[in-house]
Amino acid sequence: MPKRTKKTQAQRNAELHKAVADQVIAAMENSGSDWLKPWAVPANQQPTSMSTGKAYRGINWLILGMERAANGYGSNQWATYKQWFKMGGGVDEWTTVRGKKRRKVITPSKYNVKAGETGTQIVYFENLPIEDKETGETKIIPFMRTYYVFNADQVSGYVDTSGNDLPDAPVYSDPKALVETVDQFANATGITIKNADKASAFYSPHTDFVNMPEASQFVSAESYAATLLHELTHATGHKSRLNRNLKNKFGTKDYAYEELIAELGAAMLCGSLSICPEPREDHAKYLNGWMERLTETPQLIFKAAAAANKAATYLENDVQQTEVKEAA
């Protein structure tokens, strides 16, 4: 029998990067430029950690969103096997028998992961201080840990009532109300928005402004909102804000990467504003570039999700600060 080779952390990370990238690529192939729509759910339905009560962000937002859509889970709540066990009142202890650690359940739990259910692997980045042996300086190295979580639908004995205490997500039956919502958000960011060229939507990093056609020129209010949020995400890359590389020529790999960040950021912001995103018609041409980059470098989906999360948070914080000033 061949001896099993223990995988290094780098090998495990590479496998996870590829698995997630493959899942994203499959979604792009199946849904085209509409690939993000199923996962940009309203703010009160974002994938949420049962242990912290907070919504997942970044790559975990994307992983759990894909998993929920693929399996049709009705709940947005997730926890590890051990967390479900303890939340259900379960008590256990580990004992050593003949040199081997064995788990003994003292009090059974009311909540139990159903037999045969498979957990979803997500990640946690921990900053570890590493001392440089040559210089003696301490460097902070991000270290990726992985663990598995289970959706509430995979757990017996638990009924998800979290939605009972949450306000209903806004329903924008009036397109004007939706446009007003996203315009108010955009104006509160402090980023200059112009209607200089009514034939196209773009962000100009040289003069630092977002150009938008009129909302009435779009096929729907949702399409207008998603486009404006996409361009605002680009604007966060300006050197005075988050300082991403925006000097990319159309058709290059770096250009496709920045477009992926903007697409993810727009979807995250649409979720925060409870807007169902609609992709821009011209985004179909980016798909091949995105898929090519993710195939070549699977870890880019993790970097793009982190950058998009940072951009969305930056814009949301700007809006919150503006609201506080106006309230004062």
C-alpha positions as CSV (number, residue, x, y, z in Angstrom):
1,M,0.0,0.0,0.0
2,P,1.6,3.3,-1.0
3,K,2.5,5.7,1.7
4,R,0.4,8.8,1.9
5,T,2.3,12.0,1.5
6,K,1.3,14.8,3.9
7,K,0.3,17.9,2.0
8,T,2.0,21.2,2.9
9,Q,-0.1,24.3,3.7
10,A,0.9,25.7,0.3
11,Q,-0.5,22.7,-1.5
12,R,-3.7,22.8,0.5
13,N,-4.1,26.5,-0.3
14,A,-3.4,25.9,-4.0
15,E,-6.1,23.2,-4.1
16,L,-8.6,25.5,-2.5
17,H,-7.8,28.3,-4.8
18,K,-8.3,26.0,-7.8
19,A,-11.6,24.6,-6.5
20,V,-13.1,28.0,-5.9
21,A,-11.8,29.4,-9.2
22,D,-13.2,26.3,-11.1
23,Q,-16.6,26.9,-9.4
24,V,-16.5,30.6,-10.5
25,I,-15.5,29.7,-14.0
26,A,-18.3,27.2,-14.2
27,A,-20.8,29.8,-13.1
28,M,-19.5,32.2,-15.8
29,E,-19.8,29.5,-18.4
30,N,-23.4,28.6,-17.3
31,S,-24.8,32.1,-16.7
32,G,-22.6,34.4,-18.8
33,S,-22.4,38.0,-17.7
34,D,-25.3,37.3,-15.3
35,W,-23.1,35.0,-13.2
36,L,-23.2,37.1,-10.0
37,K,-26.9,37.8,-9.9
38,P,-28.0,34.7,-7.8
39,W,-25.6,35.6,-5.0
40,A,-26.1,39.4,-4.6
41,V,-28.9,38.8,-2.1
42,P,-30.4,41.6,0.0
43,A,-28.5,42.9,3.0
44,N,-30.5,41.0,5.5
45,Q,-30.0,37.7,3.6
46,Q,-26.2,37.8,3.3
47,P,-24.4,34.6,4.4
48,T,-24.1,35.0,8.2
49,S,-21.9,33.3,10.8
50,M,-23.9,31.9,13.7
51,S,-21.0,32.2,16.1
52,T,-20.5,36.0,15.5
53,G,-23.8,37.1,14.1
54,K,-21.9,39.0,11.4
55,A,-22.2,38.6,7.6
56,Y,-19.3,36.9,5.8
57,R,-17.3,39.2,3.5
58,G,-14.8,38.8,0.7
59,I,-14.2,35.4,-0.7
60,N,-16.3,33.7,2.0
61,W,-19.3,35.8,0.8
62,L,-18.7,34.4,-2.7
63,I,-18.1,30.8,-1.7
64,L,-21.1,30.6,0.6
65,G,-23.3,32.4,-1.9
66,M,-22.4,30.0,-4.6
67,E,-23.0,27.0,-2.3
68,R,-26.4,28.3,-1.2
69,A,-27.5,28.9,-4.8
70,A,-26.3,25.5,-6.0
71,N,-28.1,23.6,-3.2
72,G,-31.1,25.8,-2.9
73,Y,-30.7,26.4,0.9
74,G,-33.4,28.6,2.3
75,S,-31.3,29.7,5.3
76,N,-28.4,32.2,5.2
77,Q,-27.0,30.9,8.6
78,W,-23.7,28.9,8.8
79,A,-21.6,27.4,11.6
80,T,-19.0,24.6,12.0
81,Y,-20.0,21.1,13.2
82,K,-18.7,21.9,16.7
83,Q,-20.5,25.2,16.8
84,W,-23.9,23.6,15.9
85,F,-23.2,20.9,18.6
86,K,-22.5,23.5,21.3
87,M,-25.4,25.8,20.3
88,G,-27.7,22.9,20.7
89,G,-26.6,22.4,24.3
90,G,-24.2,19.6,23.6
91,V,-21.3,18.9,26.0
92,D,-18.4,16.6,25.2
93,E,-14.8,16.0,26.4
94,W,-11.7,14.4,24.9
95,T,-10.1,11.6,26.8
96,T,-6.9,9.6,26.0
97,V,-7.3,5.9,25.8
98,R,-4.2,3.8,25.1
99,G,-2.4,6.8,23.8
100,K,-5.2,7.9,21.4
101,K,-7.6,10.8,21.9
102,R,-11.2,9.9,21.9
103,R,-14.3,12.1,22.0
104,K,-17.0,11.3,24.6
105,V,-20.4,13.0,24.4
106,I,-21.6,13.8,27.9
107,T,-24.8,15.7,26.9
108,P,-26.4,15.2,23.5
109,S,-27.1,18.2,21.4
110,K,-30.5,19.3,20.1
111,Y,-28.8,20.4,16.9
112,N,-27.0,17.8,14.8
113,V,-25.6,17.9,11.3
114,K,-27.6,15.4,9.3
115,A,-25.9,12.2,8.3
116,G,-24.2,12.3,4.9
117,E,-24.1,16.1,4.7
118,T,-20.9,17.7,3.5
119,G,-19.4,20.9,4.9
120,T,-18.4,23.9,2.8
121,Q,-14.7,24.9,3.1
122,I,-14.2,28.6,3.8
123,V,-11.1,30.5,4.9
124,Y,-9.8,32.7,7.7
125,F,-6.7,34.9,7.2
126,E,-4.6,35.3,10.3
127,N,-1.6,37.7,10.5
128,L,1.4,35.9,11.9
129,P,4.5,37.8,13.1
130,I,7.6,36.2,11.6
131,E,11.1,37.2,12.6
132,D,13.6,37.7,9.8
133,K,16.7,35.8,10.9
134,E,19.1,38.0,8.9
135,T,17.8,41.4,9.9
136,G,16.0,40.6,13.1
137,E,13.0,42.5,12.0
138,T,9.5,41.2,12.5
139,K,7.3,40.9,9.5
140,I,3.6,40.2,9.4
141,I,2.7,37.4,7.1
142,P,-0.9,36.6,6.2
143,F,-1.6,32.9,6.9
144,M,-4.7,31.3,5.5
145,R,-6.5,28.8,7.6
146,T,-9.4,26.7,6.4
147,Y,-12.4,25.2,8.1
148,Y,-15.8,23.7,7.2
149,V,-19.2,25.2,7.9
150,F,-22.7,23.8,7.5
151,N,-25.9,25.6,6.5
152,A,-28.8,25.6,8.9
153,D,-30.7,23.5,6.3
154,Q,-28.2,20.7,6.8
155,V,-28.9,20.6,10.6
156,S,-31.7,18.6,12.2
157,G,-33.5,20.0,15.2
158,Y,-32.8,23.6,14.3
159,V,-35.4,26.0,12.8
160,D,-34.1,29.2,11.3
161,T,-36.2,32.0,12.6
162,S,-33.6,34.8,12.0
163,G,-35.8,36.4,9.4
164,N,-38.6,37.0,11.9
165,D,-36.7,39.8,13.6
166,L,-35.3,41.4,10.5
167,P,-37.0,44.2,8.6
168,D,-38.2,43.3,5.1
169,A,-35.8,44.2,2.3
170,P,-37.0,47.2,0.4
171,V,-39.1,46.4,-2.6
172,Y,-38.4,49.0,-5.4
173,S,-41.7,48.7,-7.2
174,D,-41.1,52.3,-8.4
175,P,-37.9,52.5,-10.6
176,K,-37.6,56.2,-9.6
177,A,-37.2,55.2,-5.9
178,L,-34.4,52.8,-6.8
179,V,-32.6,55.4,-8.9
180,E,-32.9,57.9,-6.0
181,T,-31.5,55.4,-3.6
182,V,-28.4,54.6,-5.6
183,D,-27.9,58.3,-6.5
184,Q,-28.0,59.3,-2.9
185,F,-25.5,56.6,-2.1
186,A,-23.2,57.7,-4.9
187,N,-23.4,61.4,-4.0
188,A,-22.6,60.7,-0.4
189,T,-19.3,59.0,-1.4
190,G,-18.0,62.4,-2.4
191,I,-16.8,61.0,-5.8
192,T,-17.5,63.4,-8.7
193,I,-20.2,62.1,-11.1
194,K,-20.8,63.7,-14.4
195,N,-23.1,63.3,-17.4
196,A,-20.6,64.7,-19.9
197,D,-20.7,61.8,-22.3
198,K,-24.2,60.3,-22.5
199,A,-23.1,57.5,-24.8
200,S,-21.0,55.5,-22.3
201,A,-20.3,54.8,-18.6
202,F,-16.7,54.9,-17.4
203,Y,-14.3,56.1,-14.7
204,S,-11.5,58.4,-15.6
205,P,-8.5,57.9,-13.3
206,H,-6.6,60.9,-14.7
207,T,-9.3,63.4,-13.9
208,D,-10.9,61.3,-11.1
209,F,-14.6,61.4,-12.1
210,V,-17.3,58.9,-13.0
211,N,-19.2,59.5,-16.2
212,M,-22.7,58.1,-16.5
213,P,-25.5,58.3,-19.1
214,E,-28.9,59.4,-17.8
215,A,-30.8,56.7,-15.8
216,S,-33.6,56.9,-18.5
217,Q,-31.1,55.6,-21.1
218,F,-30.8,52.2,-19.4
219,V,-33.0,49.2,-20.0
220,S,-33.9,49.2,-16.3
221,A,-33.3,51.0,-13.0
222,E,-31.4,47.9,-11.8
223,S,-29.1,48.1,-14.8
224,Y,-28.4,51.8,-14.1
225,A,-27.7,51.0,-10.4
226,A,-25.3,48.1,-11.1
227,T,-23.4,50.2,-13.7
228,L,-23.0,53.2,-11.3
229,L,-21.8,51.0,-8.5
230,H,-19.4,49.3,-10.9
231,E,-17.8,52.6,-11.8
232,L,-17.7,53.8,-8.2
233,T,-15.8,50.6,-7.3
234,H,-13.3,51.5,-10.0
235,A,-13.0,55.0,-8.5
236,T,-11.8,53.6,-5.2
237,G,-8.6,52.5,-7.0
238,H,-7.5,56.1,-7.4
239,K,-4.2,56.9,-5.8
240,S,-5.9,59.2,-3.3
241,R,-8.1,56.3,-2.1
242,L,-7.1,52.7,-2.2
243,N,-4.3,53.1,-4.8
244,R,-4.9,50.1,-7.1
245,N,-3.2,49.9,-10.5
246,L,-5.6,51.5,-12.9
247,K,-3.2,52.2,-15.8
248,N,-4.2,49.1,-17.7
249,K,-4.8,48.9,-21.4
250,F,-8.1,47.4,-22.7
251,G,-7.6,43.7,-23.4
252,T,-4.7,43.1,-21.0
253,K,-4.8,40.7,-18.1
254,D,-4.5,43.5,-15.6
255,Y,-7.5,45.2,-17.2
256,A,-9.6,42.1,-16.9
257,Y,-8.5,41.8,-13.2
258,E,-9.6,45.3,-12.4
259,E,-12.9,44.7,-14.2
260,L,-13.4,41.6,-12.0
261,I,-12.9,43.6,-8.9
262,A,-15.4,46.2,-10.0
263,E,-18.0,43.5,-10.9
264,L,-17.6,41.9,-7.5
265,G,-17.7,45.2,-5.7
266,A,-20.9,46.3,-7.5
267,A,-22.5,43.0,-6.6
268,M,-21.6,43.4,-2.9
269,L,-22.9,47.0,-2.9
270,C,-26.1,45.9,-4.7
271,G,-26.6,43.4,-1.9
272,S,-26.1,46.0,0.7
273,L,-28.7,48.3,-0.9
274,S,-31.0,45.3,-1.6
275,I,-30.9,45.9,-5.3
276,C,-31.0,43.0,-7.7
277,P,-28.0,43.6,-10.0
278,E,-28.2,43.5,-13.8
279,P,-24.9,43.2,-15.7
280,R,-23.9,45.8,-18.3
281,E,-24.4,44.6,-21.9
282,D,-20.8,45.1,-22.7
283,H,-19.6,42.8,-19.8
284,A,-20.0,39.7,-21.9
285,K,-16.7,40.6,-23.6
286,Y,-14.9,40.4,-20.3
287,L,-15.9,36.8,-19.5
288,N,-13.1,35.2,-21.6
289,G,-10.5,37.5,-20.0
290,W,-11.8,36.7,-16.5
291,M,-11.9,32.9,-17.2
292,E,-8.4,33.0,-18.8
293,R,-6.9,34.8,-15.8
294,L,-8.6,32.5,-13.2
295,T,-7.5,29.4,-15.1
296,E,-3.9,30.6,-15.2
297,T,-3.8,32.0,-11.6
298,P,-6.6,30.6,-9.5
299,Q,-5.7,32.6,-6.4
300,L,-6.7,35.8,-8.2
301,I,-10.4,35.2,-7.3
302,F,-9.4,35.4,-3.6
303,K,-7.4,38.6,-4.3
304,A,-10.2,40.1,-6.4
305,A,-12.8,39.3,-3.8
306,A,-10.6,40.9,-1.0
307,A,-10.0,44.0,-3.1
308,A,-13.7,44.3,-4.0
309,N,-14.7,43.9,-0.3
310,K,-12.2,46.6,0.6
311,A,-13.6,48.9,-2.1
312,A,-17.2,48.3,-1.0
313,T,-16.4,48.9,2.6
314,Y,-14.5,52.1,1.7
315,L,-17.6,53.5,-0.1
316,E,-20.0,52.4,2.6
317,N,-17.8,54.1,5.3
318,D,-17.8,57.3,3.2
319,V,-21.6,57.2,3.0
320,Q,-21.9,56.6,6.7
321,Q,-19.6,59.5,7.6
322,T,-21.6,61.8,5.3
323,E,-24.9,60.7,6.9
324,V,-23.4,61.4,10.4
325,K,-22.3,64.9,9.3
326,E,-25.8,65.6,7.9
327,A,-27.5,64.4,11.0
328,A,-25.4,66.6,13.2
